[in-house]
Amino acid sequence: MIAGVCGGLAEFIGWDPTLVRLLYVILSVFSAAFPGIIVYIIAWFLMPKDNSNGPVIDID
C-alpha cells in the first residue's frame, strides 16, 4: 500500500491484492525481511505509473 507495488503486481497477474501482499510479507519474514525490502524498493522504481484517473463511464 505504500507505493502500490503489490497491488500493481496483483492487477498484472490477475490475483487478489490482499493475497499478493500477504505472500510478500510471508516471504519477507522468512528471508530475514531485508531482501524483501530491497526487492520492494527496486520494484517501486521499475514499475510503470498507473495513468488512469479512476473508472471511465461511457454514456452513449
N, C-alpha and C positions, 0 to 999 in steps of 0.2 A: 504494500500500500504506500510505501514511501515514494518510489519512483515509477510504479506501475509495471515493473519487470515481470513479476509472476502473473499478474493479470493479463499483460500483453502476450506472454508465452502461452497462457491458457487459451486465450482467444485464437491464437495462431494454430494450436494443435486441437482445438475443439473440446477442451476439458473444462471442468468447473474451476474457477479461480481459487476457491477455497481449498480444493484438493491439491492444486499446484503449490499453494502457499504452505499447506501442511507438509507436503513432501519435501519442500525446500527446508523447512525448519528441522524436520527429522534428519535429513541428510547433513545439514549444518551441525547439528548436535553430535552426530556420530563421527563427523570428520574434525572434531575439536573446534568448530564454529569459525575459526579464522579463514580457512579456504572458502567456505561458503560466502563469507562477507566479500572477499576479493572477487569471486565469480559474480556476485550480485552487482558490485560497482562496475566491473567490466561490461556486463550486460546492459547496465544503465546507460553507459556511453555509446554502446554499439547499436542498441535497438532504435529503430526509427520512431519519430514522434507521431502520435495519432493526430491527424489534421482535421478530424471530424468535430463539428461543433454541437453534437447531440443528434437525436433522431430527426430524420427528414420525413416530413409529411407531404406526400404528393397528392394534391387535390385536383382532379380533372373535371 
